Amino acid sequence: MKRPPPLVLLLLLAAAVLIVGLALAPRFRRAPTLSGYIEGEPLYLAAPVAGSVRSVFVVRGAQVTAGQPLFVVDPQQLQAQRDQAAAELAAARAQAQDARKGQRPVELAIQDANIAAAEAEARDAAVQYRRVQELARAGVNSQAQLDDARK
């Protein structure tokens, strides 16, 4: 048997080393990306009061520390709300003081007229009930009409 030339053996050996190297190389390299999940909780920052933002001190994605100012809400709107609440409080106090003074004579006359009208309606209803009651005893009106008059 004839021996192959050393160049052929050398080429076969180089090819085998190359194939084994290519097969094992990905195992020794670092993966460019990792697969998996990242969990996080979104944090939405907001002012405790409504208003226009006057200035912002941070940008999106920046790291902040506890107590660091992030933005400033325009204080003019808050001052206007405070002034409005103070005016409403003063109006409520004036209304309460007016109620403590007592009612005006015109309001008292209206209430007296309403009471007189209610008494007149009560007297009319009593007369109507007696009339229906007498007619029901005589058999002219039914028991249902008597029940309606009683209401």
MODELLER restraints for C-alpha pairs under 7 A, 6 or more apart:
rsr = mdl.restraints
at = mdl.atoms
rsr.add(forms.Gaussian(group=physical.xy_distance, feature=features.Distance(at['CA:51:A'], at['CA:73:A']), mean=6.02, stdev=0.5))
rsr.add(forms.Gaussian(group=physical.xy_distance, feature=features.Distance(at['CA:51:A'], at['CA:74:A']), mean=6.43, stdev=0.5))
rsr.add(forms.Gaussian(group=physical.xy_distance, feature=features.Distance(at['CA:51:A'], at['CA:77:A']), mean=6.36, stdev=0.5))
rsr.add(forms.Gaussian(group=physical.xy_distance, feature=features.Distance(at['CA:52:A'], at['CA:73:A']), mean=5.63, stdev=0.5))
rsr.add(forms.Gaussian(group=physical.xy_distance, feature=features.Distance(at['CA:52:A'], at['CA:74:A']), mean=5.47, stdev=0.5))
rsr.add(forms.Gaussian(group=physical.xy_distance, feature=features.Distance(at['CA:53:A'], at['CA:71:A']), mean=6.97, stdev=0.5))
rsr.add(forms.Gaussian(group=physical.xy_distance, feature=features.Distance(at['CA:53:A'], at['CA:72:A']), mean=5.83, stdev=0.5))
rsr.add(forms.Gaussian(group=physical.xy_distance, feature=features.Distance(at['CA:53:A'], at['CA:73:A']), mean=4.42, stdev=0.5))
rsr.add(forms.Gaussian(group=physical.xy_distance, feature=features.Distance(at['CA:53:A'], at['CA:74:A']), mean=5.78, stdev=0.5))
rsr.add(forms.Gaussian(group=physical.xy_distance, feature=features.Distance(at['CA:54:A'], at['CA:72:A']), mean=5.49, stdev=0.5))
rsr.add(forms.Gaussian(group=physical.xy_distance, feature=features.Distance(at['CA:54:A'], at['CA:73:A']), mean=5.42, stdev=0.5))
rsr.add(forms.Gaussian(group=physical.xy_distance, feature=features.Distance(at['CA:54:A'], at['CA:74:A']), mean=5.14, stdev=0.5))
rsr.add(forms.Gaussian(group=physical.xy_distance, feature=features.Distance(at['CA:55:A'], at['CA:71:A']), mean=5.57, stdev=0.5))
rsr.add(forms.Gaussian(group=physical.xy_distance, feature=features.Distance(at['CA:55:A'], at['CA:72:A']), mean=5.39, stdev=0.5))
rsr.add(forms.Gaussian(group=physical.xy_distance, feature=features.Distance(at['CA:56:A'], at['CA:70:A']), mean=6.03, stdev=0.5))
rsr.add(forms.Gaussian(group=physical.xy_distance, feature=features.Distance(at['CA:56:A'], at['CA:71:A']), mean=4.24, stdev=0.5))
rsr.add(forms.Gaussian(group=physical.xy_distance, feature=features.Distance(at['CA:56:A'], at['CA:72:A']), mean=6.61, stdev=0.5))
rsr.add(forms.Gaussian(group=physical.xy_distance, feature=features.Distance(at['CA:57:A'], at['CA:70:A']), mean=5.08, stdev=0.5))
rsr.add(forms.Gaussian(group=physical.xy_distance, feature=features.Distance(at['CA:57:A'], at['CA:71:A']), mean=5.61, stdev=0.5))
rsr.add(forms.Gaussian(group=physical.xy_distance, feature=features.Distance(at['CA:58:A'], at['CA:70:A']), mean=5.85, stdev=0.5))
rsr.add(forms.Gaussian(group=physical.xy_distance, feature=features.Distance(at['CA:129:A'], at['CA:149:A']), mean=5.31, stdev=0.5))
rsr.add(forms.Gaussian(group=physical.xy_distance, feature=features.Distance(at['CA:129:A'], at['CA:150:A']), mean=6.31, stdev=0.5))
rsr.add(forms.Gaussian(group=physical.xy_distance, feature=features.Distance(at['CA:132:A'], at['CA:141:A']), mean=6.83, stdev=0.5))
rsr.add(forms.Gaussian(group=physical.xy_distance, feature=features.Distance(at['CA:132:A'], at['CA:146:A']), mean=5.91, stdev=0.5))
rsr.add(forms.Gaussian(group=physical.xy_distance, feature=features.Distance(at['CA:133:A'], at['CA:146:A']), mean=6.10, stdev=0.5))
rsr.add(forms.Gaussian(group=physical.xy_distance, feature=features.Distance(at['CA:135:A'], at['CA:141:A']), mean=5.44, stdev=0.5))
rsr.add(forms.Gaussian(group=physical.xy_distance, feature=features.Distance(at['CA:136:A'], at['CA:142:A']), mean=5.84, stdev=0.5))
rsr.add(forms.Gaussian(group=physical.xy_distance, feature=features.Distance(at['CA:136:A'], at['CA:143:A']), mean=6.65, stdev=0.5))
rsr.add(forms.Gaussian(group=physical.xy_distance, feature=features.Distance(at['CA:136:A'], at['CA:146:A']), mean=6.72, stdev=0.5))
